[in-house]
Amino acid sequence: MGRDPAPATDIKKSPVGGTATDDGGWPVVEAVAASGLTKCFGGREAVSELTFSVAPGRAFGLLGPNGAGKTTTVRMLTGLLTPSSGSVTLFGEKLTADDAHTLRARIGVQTDTNLYEALSVRENLRAWGALYGLAAPALVRRTAEILAVLGLADRADSLVGELSKGMRQKLSVGRAILHEPELVFLDEPTAGLDPEAAVELTKYLKEMVSGLRTTVIICTHQLHGLESLCDGVGILKGGRLVVAGDVHRLLSQRWPRRRYLIAVAGDLAVAKRAVSAVVGDAVHGAGDDVLDVSLDEEGTISSVVEALVRQRVPVRAVVPQHPTLQDLYFSAIEDHT
Ligand SMILES: Nc1ncnc2c1ncn2[C@@H]1O[C@H](COP(=O)(O)OP(=O)(O)OP(=O)(O)O)[C@@H](O)[C@H]1O
């Protein structure tokens, strides 16, 4: 990656809401801030009163069922759609129709339209790089990097019109990140990608976030493992933001107790009595030889294991059960049905 790496300053980020501060306690200008963002189509609200912000150098997942309002939100955030009410601020500057063009040089937006069908993959990247204002050495370097990262090097000279759906998808992502923008909006970037390419792309996006402090806003339905990329998340339902914040904080708020599955050998009733002496009724059987235990504090798992050992119950495995972003998503959507 060519852009200068992140400064050493440790930014105390506020992925959603609040004011981020740097080491010296100075406020950090949010990369994206939406305030009361609303869009009506024909009198019907597609997006209602969205207020959230994303600090620079963060990856933020905008999630929600089909029709929840993700694309409409991103289109407003990128100046492609005028809000019915509310406002968008990018890098501390209010987004207006006049600014949109200037600000767009600092952002990358993935869309599957406007690929030049009659040009090759390489020619498409070069054409887009030139439009973004990349000069010759950077353009050549970035084109090669993008082709390698997306696994398109061996198709660099193929015409776009001859590409498979997944390859076109890769190219549309490549186009969005080609000029190393400070802020990138991605719409289902890994959908249609083979598993290897999806892993590579996710790894590259993480490097952009941690190495270049790129801010990434990602709309996706692919929740599995998304928390490894996104530290912040907003879940939309029916155009409203039903959950927003730091993923880890949201998970620990929603599931404050720690759950473990303990596989034991021998009499399960004896094992359950031994554990119950430590955790009360926060234990139940989960199969013939497995106990499901919920604890207030992580430390007490050692007391639980000690209690089993004292009763001569062999412990075969202790497996912590970590709630995931997928669990958070389903529980948030269910709460608002
Ligand atoms: N141009 C438009 N005219 C009228 N209604 C629209 C328009 N664009 C979007 N909508 C409506 O706004 C709502 C939100 O649509 P949007 O495309 O933002 O959802 P989404 O969350 O991106 O969905 P998906 O996951 O299916 O892509 C939907 O009810 C949709 O029908």
The ligand as an ORCA input file, in Angstrom:
! r2SCAN-3c Opt
* xyz 0 1
  N     -36.114      5.209     -6.252
  C     -37.009      4.678     -5.424
  N     -38.316      4.936     -5.566
  C     -39.221      4.429     -4.697
  N     -38.908      3.637     -3.656
  C     -37.612      3.342     -3.482
  C     -36.591      3.841     -4.347
  N     -35.405      3.372     -3.901
  C     -35.659      2.610     -2.817
  N     -36.991      2.590     -2.563
  C     -37.666      1.915     -1.454
  O     -36.992      2.268     -0.255
  C     -36.915      1.169      0.636
  C     -35.460      0.946      1.006
  O     -34.777      0.469     -0.151
  P     -33.200      0.231     -0.149
  O     -32.805     -0.121     -1.533
  O     -32.535      1.379      0.482
  O     -33.083     -1.035      0.816
  P     -31.821     -1.968      1.121
  O     -31.730     -2.077      2.599
  O     -30.630     -1.472      0.408
  O     -32.301     -3.356      0.525
  P     -31.484     -4.594     -0.106
  O     -30.836     -5.310      1.050
  O     -32.570     -5.406     -0.702
  O     -30.514     -4.062     -1.109
  C     -37.555     -0.002     -0.072
  O     -38.892     -0.107      0.365
  C     -37.511      0.390     -1.539
  O     -38.582     -0.171     -2.260
*
